[in-house]
Amino acid sequence: MDANIKRILYEVENNIQWGNDSLGNRPPYSFKDFTTSTKTPTELANEFLHFYERPQVYNQPARGKQAEEWYKYLCTIIPNPPEPPDPPKPPIPKFNKNIYKKWYLKNKKIRIKY
């Protein structure tokens, strides 16, 4: 489905594929406006059928019913929250000669004998 969705989004951005139906009716608005319409799922399914798919048979009442069912289903899905980002790693301390010298001078008297 990803390829189909990418293609449709491309067509929305470039206002292609959306146009007069085979009966000569003009769409009431642009494809981009169609994607943000607040009409019912049934109305939008019929407009998509007429002005995008343009089939030989326009009377497809099952389309509206299916659109309503999918709309209800998709509206009840609770999206998963995004994964929290990994916490930043603490910086690696830089080698400090002065601290090393102090430590060395303080501890050089300690010798381990085997």
ZIPEMO-V989430 format. One record per backbone hydrogen bond with DSSP energy under -0.5 kcal/mol. CO is the residue of the C=O (numbers start at 1). NH is the residue of the N-H. E is the energy in kcal/mol with one decimal. If there is no record, write none. Layout:
co=CO nh=NH e=E
co=CO nh=NH e=E
This chain:
co=1 nh=5 e=-2.7
co=2 nh=6 e=-2.7
co=3 nh=7 e=-2.2
co=4 nh=8 e=-2.5
co=5 nh=9 e=-2.7
co=6 nh=10 e=-2.2
co=7 nh=11 e=-2.3
co=8 nh=12 e=-2.4
co=9 nh=13 e=-2.5
co=10 nh=14 e=-1.8
co=11 nh=15 e=-0.6
co=11 nh=16 e=-1.9
co=12 nh=15 e=-0.9
co=17 nh=19 e=-0.6
co=21 nh=24 e=-2.0
co=25 nh=21 e=-2.1
co=30 nh=34 e=-2.1
co=31 nh=35 e=-1.6
co=32 nh=36 e=-0.5
co=33 nh=36 e=-1.1
co=34 nh=37 e=-1.3
co=40 nh=44 e=-2.5
co=41 nh=45 e=-2.5
co=42 nh=46 e=-2.1
co=43 nh=47 e=-2.3
co=44 nh=48 e=-2.6
co=45 nh=49 e=-2.2
co=46 nh=50 e=-2.5
co=47 nh=51 e=-3.2
co=48 nh=52 e=-1.7
co=48 nh=53 e=-2.1
co=49 nh=54 e=-2.1
co=49 nh=55 e=-0.5
co=51 nh=19 e=-2.2
co=56 nh=58 e=-0.6
co=58 nh=60 e=-1.5
co=60 nh=63 e=-1.7
co=60 nh=64 e=-0.6
co=61 nh=65 e=-1.4
co=62 nh=66 e=-2.8
co=63 nh=67 e=-2.5
co=64 nh=68 e=-2.2
co=65 nh=69 e=-2.3
co=66 nh=70 e=-2.7
co=67 nh=71 e=-2.4
co=68 nh=72 e=-2.4
co=69 nh=73 e=-2.4
co=70 nh=74 e=-3.2
co=71 nh=75 e=-1.9
co=72 nh=76 e=-0.7
co=73 nh=76 e=-1.1
co=74 nh=77 e=-0.6
co=77 nh=79 e=-0.7
co=95 nh=97 e=-0.6
co=96 nh=100 e=-2.2
co=97 nh=101 e=-2.9
co=98 nh=102 e=-2.3
co=99 nh=103 e=-2.4
co=100 nh=104 e=-2.9
co=101 nh=105 e=-3.1
co=102 nh=106 e=-2.1
co=103 nh=107 e=-2.1
co=104 nh=108 e=-1.5
co=107 nh=110 e=-1.1
co=109 nh=111 e=-0.7
co=111 nh=113 e=-0.6
